[in-house]
Amino acid sequence: MMIPINEAQKQLQDLIDSVNQSHKPIVIAGKSGNAILLSEADWSSVQETLYKRSPKL
């Protein structure tokens, strides 16, 4: 799902609820580039996956 920033500002709580329930990120389209909104749990999972797959030095 992609949503313009002005709509995201109006619907922020609903978008937060959505990413927490669906575990599907939302792309927020801005003038200078896009950003991704995802749940804290999903972000933690991404971080853990990256850590586990990183080369061990």
C-alpha positions in Angstrom: 0.0 0.0 0.0 1.3 3.5 -0.9 -0.2 6.6 0.6 0.6 10.3 0.1 2.2 12.0 3.1 -0.8 14.5 3.6 -3.2 11.5 3.8 -0.8 9.6 6.2 -0.7 12.6 8.5 -4.5 12.6 8.7 -4.7 8.8 9.2 -1.6 8.1 11.3 -3.2 6.2 14.1 -5.2 4.1 11.7 -2.0 3.4 9.7 -0.2 2.4 12.9 -3.0 0.0 13.8 -3.0 -1.4 10.3 0.7 -2.3 10.2 0.5 -3.8 13.7 -2.5 -6.0 12.7 -1.5 -6.9 9.2 2.3 -7.0 9.4 2.3 -5.4 5.9 4.4 -2.2 5.6 3.0 1.0 4.2 4.9 3.2 1.8 4.5 6.9 2.6 5.1 9.0 -0.5 6.8 12.3 0.2 8.1 15.2 -1.9 11.8 14.4 -1.3 11.4 10.6 -1.3 9.4 7.8 0.3 9.5 6.2 3.7 8.3 2.9 5.1 6.0 2.5 8.1 6.1 -0.9 9.8 5.4 -2.2 13.2 8.0 -2.2 16.0 7.8 -6.0 16.1 8.4 -6.3 12.4 11.3 -3.9 12.6 12.9 -5.9 15.5 12.5 -9.0 13.3 14.3 -7.3 10.4 17.1 -6.2 12.7 17.5 -9.7 14.1 17.6 -11.3 10.7 20.2 -8.8 9.5 22.3 -9.5 12.6 22.1 -13.2 12.2 23.1 -13.0 8.5 25.9 -10.6 8.9 29.4 -12.0 8.5 31.0 -12.7 11.8 34.4 -11.1 12.2 
